[in-house]
Every structure is written in structure tokens, then in C-alpha cells.
Amino acid sequence: MLLLAAFSVAIAQTIVLAALTAFARGLDVSTTAAAWLLTAFMLASAVATPVAGRIGDLFGHRRVILIGLVLLLAGSVAAAVSTLLDSYAGVVTGRVLQGLSGGVFPCAFGLARQTLPAARLSGVVAALSAMFGVGGALGMVAAGPLVDAAGPASLFWLVAASALLALAGMVRVPSPSASPSSPGRVDLAGAALLAGALVALLLAVSQGRAWGWTSPQIIGLFVAAVALATAFAVVERRVAAPLVDLRLLVGPRLLATNVATLVVSVGMFSAVTLLPLFVQAPPALGYGFGYSAARTGLLMAPVALCMLLAAPLAARISHSLGPRAAFQSGAVLAVLALGGLGLLHRSVAEVLIWCALLGLAYGLAFASLGSLIVGAVRQEQTGAATGLNTILRTVGGALGSVLAAVIVASSAAAPDRPPPESGYTTAFVVAGVIALCAAVVTAHRGGGDGADGARVVH
């Protein structure tokens, strides 16, 4: 049930990505406005994740998971009905409610650590980590065919059905016999400052191209993000029970893992943003295949399938060599896949091979992150630490999507001209270099490697 809960949240994040053009047409808004259907989810998720992780540590992870699934179900129904009514504001509101379910991820890790025996924990943690990528990839795969067959509202009904199944299962899961381990209260001031910093940063990143990177609005948002983040750091160092223990971000056992998480997420979301654009480009441009949304989704199916297959493989590698080795294996494979996509993409067969390798690469990387984090913190810090790591994935995803779009757009001779093939080549290669950086960051052996299994099950 934990896996289904995590999968439901992950698929909700990317389910609209391949169908933004259809939403723009159906809701009678610009493509820039339609992009808010993705941005709204990411903003809400980034804000909710650390708060939910902390509340779960204090008052029980199962309770927070149930609340998150209820919000996901309510938001999905609201977005589906609003789509049928052609209400743009209603769909965005529904996406915000869906995004608030992002706290399911850290609490799923916390509940697994509380309830599972040592023999099963590492495998379940790896599977939960993989769900972030697997669910996201399946969301993109399913969107195109589903929209073509049943319309845009069907995307939200799919998420609603998944959330309902997960909710029904979680209701039957008994509460842990042990009570939450660290009584206290939620740091509301820290939550407000962190929310403000994340909203300002992600809003600036997601809207930079539309508003202009040097516009007063974007510069003001970046300045606000820095100021709010600084204030957040000051507050967290002074309060008795901080929302985020900053040692979980920069501590010697976690710094490399957190930096690698941010970097590998940039590379991952760069790739998944580029692939639909590339394969949908008309062959008359000298590249691309002129695919529809449905065929694009099917082309990306190997990414999702290989991510799913990578989860048990990551567990085996983590058990024998440690999760750091599994992560680095994934990062190196990502370098090969992204380099291949950049340089060898003339045929559909070539792209399919690189997609499969990319899915395997990121499946290994994401599946090992949970073990690296869980193995580096005390049990009562699990929710907060995994919540912080999930935030970094979200921020990295936003940065990656924007980076890919900027590189491709800047290669065009004029704003109204299609980008040349070299723009995609450069963007894929840059994503590969970023993936290589993730492997380098984790190259030295440090704490949190998880090689000593006892550390993971404290």
C-alpha cells in the first residue's frame, strides 16, 4: 500500500506534461498559462513536503499519508470536473490540492522504517525511491494515449482512481505499535519562510522565459528567494524544534547525497522535457519523427518499464556493494544514455534503446537515494530527512525542465523559428555532463553509504 500511495503522487506530478497543448486548447488559454498546471503542483508539493515530514515525525506517518491521499483524491476530482466545465482556475486549484499530497513520500519512508523488519526494509526503501521516477515516467507515457481516447479530464480520473485504491488500502493498514518518537510542535515560522523561499524560487525558474530573465519581476523573485532562505536558516538555528534540522542538509553524512540528488534530478527532468519535444518535431526540419502525443507516450514506455525493473536490481546492488555503488552505476548509465540521445538519434530504434538505458539509469539512481538517506539519520529524523531530499528532487526537476527549454530555444535563429537539431544535441549532452557530476559528487566514500546494514534499521 505504501508503494501504491507513492506511485499515485508521482504519477500525478507528470500526468499533464505531454498534454499541455491539449489543455491550452480545451481551456482556451495560452501554452504559458497551461504550464501552470505543472508549476502549481510542483509549488504546492515543495511547500507541503517538509511540513508533512515533520508532522509525521511528531504525530505519526500513517495519519499524514491518509490526509495526503484524501487531498490527492479531492484535487483530482476537482481538476477533472473543472476540465469538463472549461474552468482554468478550477483546474489550477485542483492541481494545487494534488500537490499538497507531496508529503506522502517522506511519511512513507518513515512508516516503512517504523513497521518493517530489517530483512525487508532495504528492498521497500529502494522501491519507494524508485516510485518517484517510475510514477513520473508512467504519467508521461499514459497521458498521450489517454487524452486521445477519452479527453484531458480522463487524466485526472486516472489519478483519482489510483488515489482511491491507495486510500482504501492504507485505511486497512494498522497504526504502528510504537508511538511517535519525538514529541514537540511544528515550527510554523520556519514553515512560512521555507514556503515563501520555495515559491519565489520555483516561480522565478518556471516563469523566467515567459516574463524575461532580466525583468524586474524575475529579479525580484530571486532576491526574495535568497532573503527568505537566509531568514529561514537564521530561524531554524534558533528554535528549539526546527522544521528542518539544517544538519540534515549539510551534515557530513548527507551533503554529498543531497547535492547528488539535486544534480541528478536536473539531468533527469532535462531529458524527459526534451524527449517529447524532439520526437514530435516534424521530419521536414531534418530531425524528429512528427509523432502525436499518443505515439510519444508509447515511445517513452521503455523509460518507465526499465525504471520499474531497476528497483529490485538497485536493492541487490545496495545489499552487496552499498547504495552509493547503485547510485553511481545509475549516474554513469545516464551519461551514456544522454550522450547517445544527443549524438545518435536518427532512427526510432536508436531512441528506444537510449530510452531503455535512461530508464534503467534513473531507476538505479532514484531507488538508491532512499537507502542513502535512511542509512544516514536516526529513526526520528527519517521523515524530515527524506522530505528535504524530496524537495531537492522537485527543485532539481524544475531547474532541469527550464535548462533544457532554454538551451533548445536559444539555438533558434529567431524566436518564431524552430530550433535546429544542434540545439537538442547540445541540451542532451549538457544533461549528460550534469549526470556525470552526480557520479563525481558521490565518488568519495563517506557516511550514509548504507554498507553497514545496522545503520539503516536503527
FENSULRA-V658693 format. One record per residue. N is the residue number from 0. PSI is psi in whole degrees, -180 to 180 (* if undefined). OMEGA is omega as a letter, one per 20 degrees, with the letter a starting at -180 (* if undefined). Layout:
BEGIN
n | psi | omega
N | PSI | OMEGA
N | PSI | OMEGA
END
This chain:
BEGIN
n | psi | omega
0 | -34 | r
1 | -41 | r
2 | -41 | r
3 | -38 | r
4 | -47 | r
5 | -40 | r
6 | -42 | a
7 | -42 | r
8 | -42 | a
9 | -42 | a
10 | -30 | r
11 | -31 | a
12 | -46 | a
13 | 2 | a
14 | -24 | a
15 | -8 | a
16 | -47 | a
17 | -4 | a
18 | 17 | a
19 | -36 | r
20 | -40 | r
21 | -39 | r
22 | -41 | r
23 | -42 | a
24 | -45 | a
25 | -34 | a
26 | -1 | r
27 | 50 | r
28 | 168 | r
29 | 164 | r
30 | -30 | r
31 | -43 | r
32 | -38 | r
33 | -30 | r
34 | -20 | r
35 | -19 | r
36 | -28 | r
37 | -44 | a
38 | -41 | a
39 | -42 | r
40 | -47 | a
41 | -40 | r
42 | -49 | a
43 | -40 | a
44 | -42 | a
45 | -35 | r
46 | -42 | a
47 | -30 | a
48 | -53 | a
49 | -35 | r
50 | -46 | a
51 | -40 | r
52 | -42 | r
53 | -43 | r
54 | -39 | r
55 | -42 | r
56 | -34 | a
57 | -43 | a
58 | -1 | r
59 | 126 | a
60 | -37 | a
61 | -42 | a
62 | -43 | a
63 | -36 | r
64 | -44 | r
65 | -44 | r
66 | -42 | r
67 | -41 | r
68 | -35 | r
69 | -43 | r
70 | -39 | r
71 | -43 | r
72 | -47 | a
73 | -44 | r
74 | -37 | r
75 | -44 | r
76 | -44 | r
77 | -43 | a
78 | -39 | r
79 | -47 | a
80 | -41 | r
81 | -35 | r
82 | -43 | r
83 | -31 | r
84 | 3 | a
85 | 37 | a
86 | 104 | r
87 | -46 | a
88 | -38 | r
89 | -38 | r
90 | -43 | r
91 | -42 | r
92 | -43 | r
93 | -39 | r
94 | -36 | r
95 | -45 | r
96 | -41 | r
97 | -44 | a
98 | -30 | r
99 | -14 | r
100 | 0 | a
101 | -23 | r
102 | -9 | r
103 | -37 | a
104 | -57 | a
105 | -35 | a
106 | -29 | r
107 | -41 | r
108 | -44 | a
109 | -43 | r
110 | -39 | r
111 | -41 | a
112 | -32 | r
113 | -33 | a
114 | -22 | a
115 | 147 | r
116 | 160 | a
117 | -36 | a
118 | -28 | a
119 | -17 | a
120 | -49 | a
121 | -39 | r
122 | -42 | a
123 | -39 | r
124 | -42 | r
125 | -42 | a
126 | -41 | r
127 | -42 | r
128 | -41 | a
129 | -30 | a
130 | -29 | r
131 | -44 | r
132 | -41 | a
133 | -48 | r
134 | -42 | r
135 | -42 | r
136 | -43 | r
137 | -32 | r
138 | -42 | r
139 | -36 | a
140 | -44 | a
141 | -27 | a
142 | -50 | a
143 | -58 | r
144 | -37 | a
145 | -41 | r
146 | -44 | r
147 | -34 | a
148 | -38 | a
149 | 1 | r
150 | 163 | a
151 | -34 | a
152 | -26 | a
153 | -26 | r
154 | -43 | a
155 | -33 | r
156 | -35 | r
157 | -46 | r
158 | -40 | r
159 | -43 | r
160 | -42 | r
161 | -42 | r
162 | -39 | r
163 | -43 | r
164 | -44 | r
165 | -40 | r
166 | -43 | r
167 | -38 | r
168 | -42 | a
169 | -31 | r
170 | -32 | a
171 | -11 | r
172 | 125 | a
173 | 151 | r
174 | 147 | r
175 | 145 | r
176 | -31 | r
177 | 139 | r
178 | 158 | r
179 | 142 | a
180 | -12 | a
181 | 90 | r
182 | 150 | r
183 | -156 | r
184 | 164 | a
185 | 134 | r
186 | 91 | a
187 | -38 | r
188 | -44 | r
189 | -40 | r
190 | -43 | a
191 | -43 | a
192 | -42 | r
193 | -42 | r
194 | -45 | a
195 | -42 | a
196 | -44 | a
197 | -43 | r
198 | -45 | a
199 | -44 | a
200 | -52 | a
201 | -32 | r
202 | -43 | r
203 | -44 | a
204 | -43 | a
205 | -26 | a
206 | 7 | a
207 | -44 | a
208 | -40 | a
209 | -41 | a
210 | -16 | a
211 | 122 | a
212 | -26 | a
213 | 10 | a
214 | 153 | r
215 | -34 | a
216 | -47 | a
217 | -44 | r
218 | -42 | r
219 | -40 | r
220 | -42 | r
221 | -41 | r
222 | -43 | r
223 | -40 | r
224 | -44 | r
225 | -44 | a
226 | -44 | a
227 | -37 | r
228 | -38 | r
229 | -44 | r
230 | -38 | r
231 | -44 | r
232 | -41 | r
233 | -45 | a
234 | -44 | a
235 | -28 | r
236 | -15 | a
237 | -27 | a
238 | 153 | a
239 | -38 | a
240 | 82 | a
241 | 152 | r
242 | -43 | r
243 | 119 | r
244 | 112 | a
245 | -18 | r
246 | -22 | r
247 | -14 | r
248 | -44 | a
249 | 7 | r
250 | 155 | a
251 | -26 | a
252 | -9 | a
253 | -19 | a
254 | -50 | a
255 | -41 | a
256 | -43 | a
257 | -41 | r
258 | -43 | r
259 | -37 | r
260 | -48 | r
261 | -45 | a
262 | -47 | a
263 | -30 | r
264 | -36 | r
265 | -48 | r
266 | -42 | a
267 | -52 | a
268 | -23 | r
269 | -45 | a
270 | -48 | a
271 | -20 | r
272 | -39 | a
273 | -39 | a
274 | -51 | r
275 | -41 | a
276 | -41 | a
277 | -49 | a
278 | -21 | r
279 | -9 | r
280 | 139 | a
281 | 139 | a
282 | -21 | r
283 | -21 | r
284 | -9 | a
285 | 2 | r
286 | 175 | r
287 | 172 | a
288 | -1 | r
289 | 34 | a
290 | 149 | r
291 | 174 | r
292 | -40 | a
293 | -46 | a
294 | -32 | r
295 | -44 | r
296 | -42 | r
297 | -36 | r
298 | -33 | a
299 | 1 | r
300 | -38 | r
301 | -30 | r
302 | -50 | a
303 | -44 | a
304 | -45 | a
305 | -29 | r
306 | -42 | r
307 | -43 | r
308 | -26 | a
309 | -22 | a
310 | -53 | r
311 | -32 | r
312 | -41 | r
313 | -38 | r
314 | -41 | r
315 | -45 | r
316 | -42 | r
317 | -39 | a
318 | -39 | a
319 | -38 | a
320 | -10 | a
321 | 150 | a
322 | -24 | r
323 | -39 | r
324 | -39 | r
325 | -42 | r
326 | -46 | a
327 | -35 | r
328 | -44 | r
329 | -42 | a
330 | -42 | r
331 | -42 | r
332 | -36 | r
333 | -38 | r
334 | -46 | a
335 | -45 | a
336 | -45 | a
337 | -38 | r
338 | -41 | r
339 | -43 | r
340 | -36 | a
341 | -34 | a
342 | -26 | a
343 | 89 | a
344 | 30 | a
345 | -29 | a
346 | 160 | r
347 | -37 | a
348 | -42 | r
349 | -45 | a
350 | -39 | r
351 | -42 | r
352 | -46 | a
353 | -34 | r
354 | -43 | r
355 | -45 | r
356 | -37 | r
357 | -42 | r
358 | -43 | r
359 | -42 | a
360 | -52 | a
361 | -25 | r
362 | -46 | r
363 | -45 | a
364 | -51 | a
365 | -36 | a
366 | -29 | a
367 | -18 | a
368 | -41 | a
369 | -43 | r
370 | -38 | r
371 | -41 | a
372 | -51 | a
373 | -35 | a
374 | -6 | a
375 | -2 | a
376 | 164 | r
377 | 161 | a
378 | -39 | a
379 | -9 | r
380 | 0 | a
381 | -49 | a
382 | -44 | a
383 | -42 | a
384 | -45 | r
385 | -31 | r
386 | -44 | r
387 | -41 | r
388 | -37 | r
389 | -37 | r
390 | -44 | a
391 | -35 | r
392 | -42 | a
393 | -46 | r
394 | -43 | r
395 | -39 | r
396 | -43 | r
397 | -44 | r
398 | -41 | a
399 | -43 | r
400 | -44 | a
401 | -42 | a
402 | -46 | r
403 | -46 | a
404 | -39 | a
405 | -44 | a
406 | -46 | a
407 | -46 | a
408 | -38 | a
409 | -16 | r
410 | -14 | a
411 | 147 | a
412 | -28 | r
413 | 157 | a
414 | -30 | a
415 | 9 | r
416 | 145 | r
417 | 149 | a
418 | 149 | r
419 | 169 | r
420 | -33 | a
421 | -28 | r
422 | -43 | r
423 | -40 | r
424 | -48 | a
425 | -44 | a
426 | -43 | r
427 | -42 | a
428 | -41 | r
429 | -42 | r
430 | -37 | r
431 | -41 | r
432 | -39 | r
433 | -42 | r
434 | -38 | r
435 | -38 | r
436 | -36 | r
437 | -39 | r
438 | -40 | a
439 | -41 | a
440 | -36 | a
441 | 16 | a
442 | -37 | a
443 | 145 | a
444 | 120 | r
445 | -172 | r
446 | 162 | r
447 | 5 | r
448 | -24 | r
449 | 6 | a
450 | -31 | r
451 | 108 | a
452 | -24 | a
453 | -31 | a
454 | -33 | a
455 | -25 | a
456 | 23 | r
457 | * | *
END
